[in-house]
Amino acid sequence: MFERLISYLDSVRARDPAPRSRWEILLYPGFWALAMHRLAHWLFEAEMFFLARLVNHTARWMTAIDIHPGATIGKHLFIDHGFTVIGETAVIGNNVTIYQCVTLGGTNPTNGKGGKRHPTLSDNVIIGAGAQIIGPITVGERARVGANAVVTDDVPEGATMIGLKARSTLVPAETWLREFIPYGTPCEEPCEPAPSERVKELEDEVAALRQMVEAMAAERAPQAARKSGTDC
């Protein structure tokens, strides 16, 4: 148990440059929220639902992080800061990083039954601050969701999702970053090729229009010269 704790604390230090020691991480709200969720989940699986909810509400009061006791969470989840909500049927893989104000929310099932209604996050996923992942979708391994993005469809492995509603930036799998980058996608990365392509199209249109204007001006130049000579 002690070795698992040390392994978890080291995994957090590898993703967060802020703590100077493992002791600081023990004060993180994400650490306590996850620790209390482990107990709440054990009670939930034992069908002691009231006690599970009691632990859940205590953890939410202490940490501002609301993890439903039914959620399934793998190893080394790092929740950086609070105000995060994780729904009952959410499934989170290993080494997932979630920043503040994230929602792993559910959708209203059309058949009236509960079922799987929350997202599944695969291993090594990074969810940016304020992102909303909604419905029984799957976020592929090593995918990244940008801040304030809204995701309602499955996310391919290694993709970076941005915007409202989020769309893939179509980053090729061979360009994945193998190392962890704190705070999500760096600014120098080409986050979205579409705008640059659109700018190129507009530049080509402007060049074509300039050529048309120059051609029309060349055609009218002799007429203007003759008219000027007649006036003289």
ChimeraX commands (.cxc) that place a marker at each C-alpha (Angstrom):
marker #1 position 0.00,0.00,0.00 radius 0.5
marker #1 position 2.83,2.41,0.88 radius 0.5
marker #1 position 4.55,1.64,-2.44 radius 0.5
marker #1 position 1.32,2.37,-4.35 radius 0.5
marker #1 position 1.01,5.70,-2.53 radius 0.5
marker #1 position 4.60,6.67,-3.38 radius 0.5
marker #1 position 4.02,5.63,-7.00 radius 0.5
marker #1 position 0.92,7.83,-7.17 radius 0.5
marker #1 position 2.65,10.84,-5.62 radius 0.5
marker #1 position 5.56,10.48,-8.02 radius 0.5
marker #1 position 3.16,10.30,-10.98 radius 0.5
marker #1 position 1.66,13.62,-9.88 radius 0.5
marker #1 position 5.09,15.24,-9.52 radius 0.5
marker #1 position 5.91,14.10,-13.05 radius 0.5
marker #1 position 2.90,16.03,-14.37 radius 0.5
marker #1 position 2.87,19.06,-12.08 radius 0.5
marker #1 position 5.91,21.33,-11.68 radius 0.5
marker #1 position 4.45,23.12,-8.64 radius 0.5
marker #1 position 5.06,20.77,-5.67 radius 0.5
marker #1 position 8.51,20.82,-4.07 radius 0.5
marker #1 position 7.97,17.51,-2.32 radius 0.5
marker #1 position 5.57,14.60,-1.99 radius 0.5
marker #1 position 4.28,16.11,1.24 radius 0.5
marker #1 position 2.74,19.02,-0.66 radius 0.5
marker #1 position 0.78,16.65,-2.88 radius 0.5
marker #1 position -0.80,15.12,0.22 radius 0.5
marker #1 position -2.56,18.47,0.68 radius 0.5
marker #1 position -3.97,18.58,-2.85 radius 0.5
marker #1 position -7.80,18.46,-3.00 radius 0.5
marker #1 position -7.51,16.02,-5.90 radius 0.5
marker #1 position -5.58,13.60,-3.69 radius 0.5
marker #1 position -8.23,13.62,-0.97 radius 0.5
marker #1 position -11.10,13.46,-3.43 radius 0.5
marker #1 position -9.60,10.38,-5.05 radius 0.5
marker #1 position -8.74,8.74,-1.72 radius 0.5
marker #1 position -12.27,9.20,-0.41 radius 0.5
marker #1 position -13.71,8.02,-3.72 radius 0.5
marker #1 position -11.87,4.72,-3.31 radius 0.5
marker #1 position -13.76,4.20,-0.06 radius 0.5
marker #1 position -17.06,5.42,-1.50 radius 0.5
marker #1 position -16.68,3.13,-4.52 radius 0.5
marker #1 position -16.00,0.13,-2.28 radius 0.5
marker #1 position -19.17,0.91,-0.30 radius 0.5
marker #1 position -21.10,1.40,-3.55 radius 0.5
marker #1 position -20.09,-1.99,-4.90 radius 0.5
marker #1 position -21.08,-3.52,-1.56 radius 0.5
marker #1 position -24.54,-1.94,-2.12 radius 0.5
marker #1 position -24.17,0.28,0.92 radius 0.5
marker #1 position -25.42,3.18,-1.14 radius 0.5
marker #1 position -26.27,5.59,1.67 radius 0.5
marker #1 position -22.83,5.31,3.25 radius 0.5
marker #1 position -21.23,5.65,-0.19 radius 0.5
marker #1 position -23.19,8.85,-0.79 radius 0.5
marker #1 position -22.27,10.13,2.67 radius 0.5
marker #1 position -18.57,9.72,1.90 radius 0.5
marker #1 position -19.14,11.31,-1.51 radius 0.5
marker #1 position -20.85,14.38,-0.04 radius 0.5
marker #1 position -18.15,14.75,2.60 radius 0.5
marker #1 position -15.46,14.65,-0.07 radius 0.5
marker #1 position -17.32,17.20,-2.17 radius 0.5
marker #1 position -17.64,19.53,0.82 radius 0.5
marker #1 position -13.93,19.20,1.59 radius 0.5
marker #1 position -12.50,19.40,-1.93 radius 0.5
marker #1 position -15.10,20.94,-4.29 radius 0.5
marker #1 position -14.69,17.81,-6.41 radius 0.5
marker #1 position -17.78,15.65,-6.95 radius 0.5
marker #1 position -17.02,12.05,-7.95 radius 0.5
marker #1 position -20.05,9.76,-7.96 radius 0.5
marker #1 position -19.37,6.59,-5.94 radius 0.5
marker #1 position -20.26,4.47,-8.97 radius 0.5
marker #1 position -17.54,5.93,-11.20 radius 0.5
marker #1 position -14.72,3.54,-12.12 radius 0.5
marker #1 position -11.26,5.07,-11.89 radius 0.5
marker #1 position -7.92,3.52,-12.80 radius 0.5
marker #1 position -4.45,4.20,-11.46 radius 0.5
marker #1 position -2.80,7.59,-11.06 radius 0.5
marker #1 position -5.68,9.92,-11.82 radius 0.5
marker #1 position -4.51,13.50,-11.24 radius 0.5
marker #1 position -7.20,16.12,-10.67 radius 0.5
marker #1 position -5.47,19.49,-10.58 radius 0.5
marker #1 position -7.68,21.86,-8.52 radius 0.5
marker #1 position -11.38,21.53,-7.81 radius 0.5
marker #1 position -14.85,22.16,-9.17 radius 0.5
marker #1 position -14.83,18.98,-11.22 radius 0.5
marker #1 position -17.79,16.62,-11.62 radius 0.5
marker #1 position -17.49,12.95,-12.59 radius 0.5
marker #1 position -20.72,11.03,-13.22 radius 0.5
marker #1 position -21.86,7.63,-12.05 radius 0.5
marker #1 position -21.09,5.55,-15.13 radius 0.5
marker #1 position -17.88,7.35,-16.07 radius 0.5
marker #1 position -14.86,5.13,-16.63 radius 0.5
marker #1 position -11.37,6.62,-16.31 radius 0.5
marker #1 position -8.22,4.77,-17.36 radius 0.5
marker #1 position -4.68,5.03,-16.05 radius 0.5
marker #1 position -2.52,8.17,-15.87 radius 0.5
marker #1 position -5.37,10.52,-16.78 radius 0.5
marker #1 position -4.99,14.23,-16.02 radius 0.5
marker #1 position -8.00,16.47,-15.40 radius 0.5
marker #1 position -7.71,20.20,-14.77 radius 0.5
marker #1 position -10.22,22.39,-12.94 radius 0.5
marker #1 position -13.91,22.88,-13.71 radius 0.5
marker #1 position -14.26,19.78,-15.89 radius 0.5
marker #1 position -17.51,17.84,-16.26 radius 0.5
marker #1 position -17.75,14.20,-17.26 radius 0.5
marker #1 position -21.49,14.46,-17.68 radius 0.5
marker #1 position -24.32,12.20,-18.76 radius 0.5
marker #1 position -27.07,12.40,-21.32 radius 0.5
marker #1 position -30.71,11.50,-20.90 radius 0.5
marker #1 position -31.15,7.97,-22.29 radius 0.5
marker #1 position -33.89,7.66,-24.89 radius 0.5
marker #1 position -35.07,4.32,-23.51 radius 0.5
marker #1 position -35.70,5.74,-20.05 radius 0.5
marker #1 position -33.14,3.45,-18.41 radius 0.5
marker #1 position -29.96,4.56,-16.73 radius 0.5
marker #1 position -27.33,2.41,-18.39 radius 0.5
marker #1 position -24.02,3.78,-19.59 radius 0.5
marker #1 position -24.55,7.53,-19.95 radius 0.5
marker #1 position -21.18,9.07,-19.00 radius 0.5
marker #1 position -17.85,9.19,-20.87 radius 0.5
marker #1 position -14.99,6.73,-20.92 radius 0.5
marker #1 position -11.49,8.22,-20.79 radius 0.5
marker #1 position -8.75,5.92,-22.02 radius 0.5
marker #1 position -5.19,5.85,-20.66 radius 0.5
marker #1 position -3.02,8.98,-20.69 radius 0.5
marker #1 position -5.83,11.37,-21.62 radius 0.5
marker #1 position -5.50,15.07,-20.72 radius 0.5
marker #1 position -8.63,17.17,-20.15 radius 0.5
marker #1 position -8.14,20.94,-20.14 radius 0.5
marker #1 position -9.76,23.40,-17.73 radius 0.5
marker #1 position -13.48,23.95,-18.17 radius 0.5
marker #1 position -13.95,21.17,-20.74 radius 0.5
marker #1 position -17.30,19.40,-20.90 radius 0.5
marker #1 position -17.26,15.74,-21.96 radius 0.5
marker #1 position -20.87,14.69,-22.37 radius 0.5
marker #1 position -22.53,11.34,-23.00 radius 0.5
marker #1 position -21.46,7.68,-23.29 radius 0.5
marker #1 position -18.56,8.46,-25.61 radius 0.5
marker #1 position -14.98,7.24,-25.61 radius 0.5
marker #1 position -11.95,9.53,-25.54 radius 0.5
marker #1 position -9.11,7.59,-27.14 radius 0.5
marker #1 position -5.72,6.92,-25.61 radius 0.5
marker #1 position -3.37,9.92,-25.41 radius 0.5
marker #1 position -6.06,12.27,-26.67 radius 0.5
marker #1 position -6.15,15.83,-25.39 radius 0.5
marker #1 position -9.19,18.03,-24.91 radius 0.5
marker #1 position -8.55,21.77,-24.90 radius 0.5
marker #1 position -9.83,24.23,-22.34 radius 0.5
marker #1 position -13.57,24.95,-22.51 radius 0.5
marker #1 position -14.09,22.46,-25.33 radius 0.5
marker #1 position -17.43,20.64,-25.53 radius 0.5
marker #1 position -17.09,17.04,-26.68 radius 0.5
marker #1 position -20.15,14.93,-27.51 radius 0.5
marker #1 position -18.66,12.44,-30.02 radius 0.5
marker #1 position -15.97,9.79,-29.77 radius 0.5
marker #1 position -12.42,11.13,-29.85 radius 0.5
marker #1 position -9.77,9.28,-31.91 radius 0.5
marker #1 position -6.56,8.12,-30.29 radius 0.5
marker #1 position -3.99,10.88,-30.10 radius 0.5
marker #1 position -6.33,13.63,-31.33 radius 0.5
marker #1 position -6.48,17.12,-29.86 radius 0.5
marker #1 position -10.03,18.46,-29.50 radius 0.5
marker #1 position -10.82,22.17,-29.37 radius 0.5
marker #1 position -13.79,24.47,-29.65 radius 0.5
marker #1 position -17.55,24.50,-29.27 radius 0.5
marker #1 position -18.54,21.90,-30.36 radius 0.5
marker #1 position -15.09,20.33,-30.29 radius 0.5
marker #1 position -13.60,19.08,-33.54 radius 0.5
marker #1 position -10.46,17.12,-34.23 radius 0.5
marker #1 position -7.34,18.95,-35.33 radius 0.5
marker #1 position -6.43,15.75,-37.20 radius 0.5
marker #1 position -2.93,15.51,-35.76 radius 0.5
marker #1 position -1.34,12.36,-37.30 radius 0.5
marker #1 position -0.69,9.52,-34.87 radius 0.5
marker #1 position 3.02,9.51,-35.71 radius 0.5
marker #1 position 3.33,13.08,-34.38 radius 0.5
marker #1 position 2.04,12.22,-30.91 radius 0.5
marker #1 position 4.08,13.69,-28.10 radius 0.5
marker #1 position 5.35,10.77,-26.06 radius 0.5
marker #1 position 6.24,12.79,-23.00 radius 0.5
marker #1 position 3.73,14.50,-20.74 radius 0.5
marker #1 position 3.31,18.27,-21.17 radius 0.5
marker #1 position 1.89,20.12,-18.16 radius 0.5
marker #1 position -1.12,22.30,-18.82 radius 0.5
marker #1 position -2.05,20.67,-22.12 radius 0.5
marker #1 position -1.07,21.76,-25.61 radius 0.5
marker #1 position 1.79,24.29,-25.85 radius 0.5
marker #1 position 1.12,27.49,-27.77 radius 0.5
marker #1 position 3.78,26.82,-30.39 radius 0.5
marker #1 position 2.04,23.66,-31.58 radius 0.5
marker #1 position -0.06,23.87,-34.77 radius 0.5
marker #1 position -3.37,23.44,-32.99 radius 0.5
marker #1 position -5.61,23.84,-36.00 radius 0.5
marker #1 position -4.58,23.66,-39.66 radius 0.5
marker #1 position -7.95,24.77,-41.00 radius 0.5
marker #1 position -7.55,28.55,-40.45 radius 0.5
marker #1 position -4.15,28.61,-42.19 radius 0.5
marker #1 position -5.63,26.76,-45.15 radius 0.5
marker #1 position -8.46,29.28,-45.30 radius 0.5
marker #1 position -5.97,32.17,-45.22 radius 0.5
marker #1 position -4.12,30.60,-48.16 radius 0.5
marker #1 position -7.38,30.34,-50.10 radius 0.5
marker #1 position -8.17,34.00,-49.40 radius 0.5
marker #1 position -4.68,35.06,-50.46 radius 0.5
marker #1 position -5.11,33.18,-53.76 radius 0.5
marker #1 position -8.46,34.87,-54.33 radius 0.5
marker #1 position -6.96,38.31,-53.67 radius 0.5
marker #1 position -4.11,37.56,-56.12 radius 0.5
marker #1 position -6.61,36.48,-58.79 radius 0.5
marker #1 position -8.70,39.62,-58.28 radius 0.5
marker #1 position -5.58,41.80,-58.49 radius 0.5
marker #1 position -4.70,40.22,-61.83 radius 0.5
marker #1 position -8.22,40.86,-63.10 radius 0.5
marker #1 position -8.06,44.51,-62.04 radius 0.5
marker #1 position -4.66,44.97,-63.69 radius 0.5
marker #1 position -5.92,43.37,-66.91 radius 0.5
marker #1 position -8.98,45.63,-66.99 radius 0.5
marker #1 position -6.78,48.66,-66.33 radius 0.5
marker #1 position -4.47,47.66,-69.20 radius 0.5
marker #1 position -7.44,47.34,-71.57 radius 0.5
marker #1 position -8.79,50.76,-70.64 radius 0.5
marker #1 position -5.44,52.57,-70.82 radius 0.5
marker #1 position -5.46,53.05,-74.66 radius 0.5
marker #1 position -9.04,54.27,-74.56 radius 0.5
marker #1 position -8.18,56.77,-71.85 radius 0.5
marker #1 position -5.17,58.00,-73.88 radius 0.5
marker #1 position -7.23,58.49,-77.03 radius 0.5
marker #1 position -9.92,60.32,-75.11 radius 0.5
marker #1 position -7.27,62.55,-73.54 radius 0.5
marker #1 position -5.84,63.35,-77.01 radius 0.5
marker #1 position -9.26,64.19,-78.41 radius 0.5
marker #1 position -9.95,66.57,-75.54 radius 0.5
marker #1 position -6.71,68.38,-76.29 radius 0.5
marker link #1:1,2 radius 0.2
marker link #1:2,3 radius 0.2
marker link #1:3,4 radius 0.2
marker link #1:4,5 radius 0.2
marker link #1:5,6 radius 0.2
marker link #1:6,7 radius 0.2
marker link #1:7,8 radius 0.2
marker link #1:8,9 radius 0.2
marker link #1:9,10 radius 0.2
marker link #1:10,11 radius 0.2
marker link #1:11,12 radius 0.2
marker link #1:12,13 radius 0.2
marker link #1:13,14 radius 0.2
marker link #1:14,15 radius 0.2
marker link #1:15,16 radius 0.2
marker link #1:16,17 radius 0.2
marker link #1:17,18 radius 0.2
marker link #1:18,19 radius 0.2
marker link #1:19,20 radius 0.2
marker link #1:20,21 radius 0.2
marker link #1:21,22 radius 0.2
marker link #1:22,23 radius 0.2
marker link #1:23,24 radius 0.2
marker link #1:24,25 radius 0.2
marker link #1:25,26 radius 0.2
marker link #1:26,27 radius 0.2
marker link #1:27,28 radius 0.2
marker link #1:28,29 radius 0.2
marker link #1:29,30 radius 0.2
marker link #1:30,31 radius 0.2
marker link #1:31,32 radius 0.2
marker link #1:32,33 radius 0.2
marker link #1:33,34 radius 0.2
marker link #1:34,35 radius 0.2
marker link #1:35,36 radius 0.2
marker link #1:36,37 radius 0.2
marker link #1:37,38 radius 0.2
marker link #1:38,39 radius 0.2
marker link #1:39,40 radius 0.2
marker link #1:40,41 radius 0.2
marker link #1:41,42 radius 0.2
marker link #1:42,43 radius 0.2
marker link #1:43,44 radius 0.2
marker link #1:44,45 radius 0.2
marker link #1:45,46 radius 0.2
marker link #1:46,47 radius 0.2
marker link #1:47,48 radius 0.2
marker link #1:48,49 radius 0.2
marker link #1:49,50 radius 0.2
marker link #1:50,51 radius 0.2
marker link #1:51,52 radius 0.2
marker link #1:52,53 radius 0.2
marker link #1:53,54 radius 0.2
marker link #1:54,55 radius 0.2
marker link #1:55,56 radius 0.2
marker link #1:56,57 radius 0.2
marker link #1:57,58 radius 0.2
marker link #1:58,59 radius 0.2
marker link #1:59,60 radius 0.2
marker link #1:60,61 radius 0.2
marker link #1:61,62 radius 0.2
marker link #1:62,63 radius 0.2
marker link #1:63,64 radius 0.2
marker link #1:64,65 radius 0.2
marker link #1:65,66 radius 0.2
marker link #1:66,67 radius 0.2
marker link #1:67,68 radius 0.2
marker link #1:68,69 radius 0.2
marker link #1:69,70 radius 0.2
marker link #1:70,71 radius 0.2
marker link #1:71,72 radius 0.2
marker link #1:72,73 radius 0.2
marker link #1:73,74 radius 0.2
marker link #1:74,75 radius 0.2
marker link #1:75,76 radius 0.2
marker link #1:76,77 radius 0.2
marker link #1:77,78 radius 0.2
marker link #1:78,79 radius 0.2
marker link #1:79,80 radius 0.2
marker link #1:80,81 radius 0.2
marker link #1:81,82 radius 0.2
marker link #1:82,83 radius 0.2
marker link #1:83,84 radius 0.2
marker link #1:84,85 radius 0.2
marker link #1:85,86 radius 0.2
marker link #1:86,87 radius 0.2
marker link #1:87,88 radius 0.2
marker link #1:88,89 radius 0.2
marker link #1:89,90 radius 0.2
marker link #1:90,91 radius 0.2
marker link #1:91,92 radius 0.2
marker link #1:92,93 radius 0.2
marker link #1:93,94 radius 0.2
marker link #1:94,95 radius 0.2
marker link #1:95,96 radius 0.2
marker link #1:96,97 radius 0.2
marker link #1:97,98 radius 0.2
marker link #1:98,99 radius 0.2
marker link #1:99,100 radius 0.2
marker link #1:100,101 radius 0.2
marker link #1:101,102 radius 0.2
marker link #1:102,103 radius 0.2
marker link #1:103,104 radius 0.2
marker link #1:104,105 radius 0.2
marker link #1:105,106 radius 0.2
marker link #1:106,107 radius 0.2
marker link #1:107,108 radius 0.2
marker link #1:108,109 radius 0.2
marker link #1:109,110 radius 0.2
marker link #1:110,111 radius 0.2
marker link #1:111,112 radius 0.2
marker link #1:112,113 radius 0.2
marker link #1:113,114 radius 0.2
marker link #1:114,115 radius 0.2
marker link #1:115,116 radius 0.2
marker link #1:116,117 radius 0.2
marker link #1:117,118 radius 0.2
marker link #1:118,119 radius 0.2
marker link #1:119,120 radius 0.2
marker link #1:120,121 radius 0.2
marker link #1:121,122 radius 0.2
marker link #1:122,123 radius 0.2
marker link #1:123,124 radius 0.2
marker link #1:124,125 radius 0.2
marker link #1:125,126 radius 0.2
marker link #1:126,127 radius 0.2
marker link #1:127,128 radius 0.2
marker link #1:128,129 radius 0.2
marker link #1:129,130 radius 0.2
marker link #1:130,131 radius 0.2
marker link #1:131,132 radius 0.2
marker link #1:132,133 radius 0.2
marker link #1:133,134 radius 0.2
marker link #1:134,135 radius 0.2
marker link #1:135,136 radius 0.2
marker link #1:136,137 radius 0.2
marker link #1:137,138 radius 0.2
marker link #1:138,139 radius 0.2
marker link #1:139,140 radius 0.2
marker link #1:140,141 radius 0.2
marker link #1:141,142 radius 0.2
marker link #1:142,143 radius 0.2
marker link #1:143,144 radius 0.2
marker link #1:144,145 radius 0.2
marker link #1:145,146 radius 0.2
marker link #1:146,147 radius 0.2
marker link #1:147,148 radius 0.2
marker link #1:148,149 radius 0.2
marker link #1:149,150 radius 0.2
marker link #1:150,151 radius 0.2
marker link #1:151,152 radius 0.2
marker link #1:152,153 radius 0.2
marker link #1:153,154 radius 0.2
marker link #1:154,155 radius 0.2
marker link #1:155,156 radius 0.2
marker link #1:156,157 radius 0.2
marker link #1:157,158 radius 0.2
marker link #1:158,159 radius 0.2
marker link #1:159,160 radius 0.2
marker link #1:160,161 radius 0.2
marker link #1:161,162 radius 0.2
marker link #1:162,163 radius 0.2
marker link #1:163,164 radius 0.2
marker link #1:164,165 radius 0.2
marker link #1:165,166 radius 0.2
marker link #1:166,167 radius 0.2
marker link #1:167,168 radius 0.2
marker link #1:168,169 radius 0.2
marker link #1:169,170 radius 0.2
marker link #1:170,171 radius 0.2
marker link #1:171,172 radius 0.2
marker link #1:172,173 radius 0.2
marker link #1:173,174 radius 0.2
marker link #1:174,175 radius 0.2
marker link #1:175,176 radius 0.2
marker link #1:176,177 radius 0.2
marker link #1:177,178 radius 0.2
marker link #1:178,179 radius 0.2
marker link #1:179,180 radius 0.2
marker link #1:180,181 radius 0.2
marker link #1:181,182 radius 0.2
marker link #1:182,183 radius 0.2
marker link #1:183,184 radius 0.2
marker link #1:184,185 radius 0.2
marker link #1:185,186 radius 0.2
marker link #1:186,187 radius 0.2
marker link #1:187,188 radius 0.2
marker link #1:188,189 radius 0.2
marker link #1:189,190 radius 0.2
marker link #1:190,191 radius 0.2
marker link #1:191,192 radius 0.2
marker link #1:192,193 radius 0.2
marker link #1:193,194 radius 0.2
marker link #1:194,195 radius 0.2
marker link #1:195,196 radius 0.2
marker link #1:196,197 radius 0.2
marker link #1:197,198 radius 0.2
marker link #1:198,199 radius 0.2
marker link #1:199,200 radius 0.2
marker link #1:200,201 radius 0.2
marker link #1:201,202 radius 0.2
marker link #1:202,203 radius 0.2
marker link #1:203,204 radius 0.2
marker link #1:204,205 radius 0.2
marker link #1:205,206 radius 0.2
marker link #1:206,207 radius 0.2
marker link #1:207,208 radius 0.2
marker link #1:208,209 radius 0.2
marker link #1:209,210 radius 0.2
marker link #1:210,211 radius 0.2
marker link #1:211,212 radius 0.2
marker link #1:212,213 radius 0.2
marker link #1:213,214 radius 0.2
marker link #1:214,215 radius 0.2
marker link #1:215,216 radius 0.2
marker link #1:216,217 radius 0.2
marker link #1:217,218 radius 0.2
marker link #1:218,219 radius 0.2
marker link #1:219,220 radius 0.2
marker link #1:220,221 radius 0.2
marker link #1:221,222 radius 0.2
marker link #1:222,223 radius 0.2
marker link #1:223,224 radius 0.2
marker link #1:224,225 radius 0.2
marker link #1:225,226 radius 0.2
marker link #1:226,227 radius 0.2
marker link #1:227,228 radius 0.2
marker link #1:228,229 radius 0.2
marker link #1:229,230 radius 0.2
marker link #1:230,231 radius 0.2
marker link #1:231,232 radius 0.2
view
